[in-house]
Structure formats: structure tokens, C-alpha cells
Amino acid sequence: MKKGDRVTAVVLAIEPDKRRLSLGMKQLQPDVWETFFAQHRVGDVLKGKVLRVAGFGAFVEIAEGIEGLCHNSEAVDGNGQPLHLEPGNEHDFKIIKMNPDEKKVGLSTKAIGDEASRHEVEAYKQPSSSTGGSTIGELMNWKRAGSDSN
């Protein structure tokens, strides 16, 4: 910007004794955290990039400017084995906790496997479709029709 440009800004502070006025343009932009919490819910699965690792877990970027924490107890692969999260690697993470007041997001790789297992169990419990197959009644009618023609 240069002197004389017209801009839209928010008044941040007024100091009459110093004849100073502080303005901010960044404050007009939506907060990335507010936007994230408005668009996501617990249970959502997101691709995230591991940024850094601590003794208790890994900090993961799940959106631009948004970090979540995957605790070591939640970093488990599909076979139930501990998943070694390294900076730069990308994985799918499930949101298991959200705290908008503290701007915290809890993540898990283990919960993704748990959800897949539940889906497999539910799919197994559902009756299989008869498309392409024959029912016992159809087979019996076919058998009778074949013996009637002899």
C-alpha cells in the first residue's frame, strides 16, 4: 500500500494524547479456526500431514493454519500395531475431539480402523442379495420342470 490508498480496516486502538490511530485489515478476514469448526464435526476423516513429533504424540496439519494432535495411544495402524508418525508423512486421521474455545482438535488413526471393522460386521450381518443367484424355490421348480419333460 501507499499513502493515499483507500482501504477498509478495523479501528484497533485510539490514543488521543499521542494523536495515534491503530488500524487492522487482517481482523476483517474470517478466523481459520472458526471456519474449521463450522465445517467439520467429530467423526470426520481428513488427510493430514505430520508437522512435528513430541514424546506424547504428533502435531498434524489438517487444514491450512489448523493443527490437531494425534496422541500416541491413538496412532495405531489397521492391524493394531503402533504407527510411527514422522514429520512430512501424510495419513488419514479421524477427528475424535473438538474444543473450539481452546482451539484444540484430537485426532486418531486407530478410530478409522475401528469404524472399518464396524462396517464389515454390519455388512456381514445384512442378508446377501439374491441378484445373480437362485432361491431354493426356483431350483425346485427348475428340477420339477426338467423331470416333467422326461
Secondary structure, 3 states (H helix, E strand, C coil): CCCCCCCCCEEEEEEHHHCEEEEECHHHCCCHHHHHHHHCCCCCEEEEEEEEEECCEEEEEEECCEEEEEEHHHCECCCCCECCCCCCCEEEEEEEEEECCCCEEEEECHHHHHHHHHHHHHHHHCCCCCCCCCCHHHHHHHHHHHHHCC
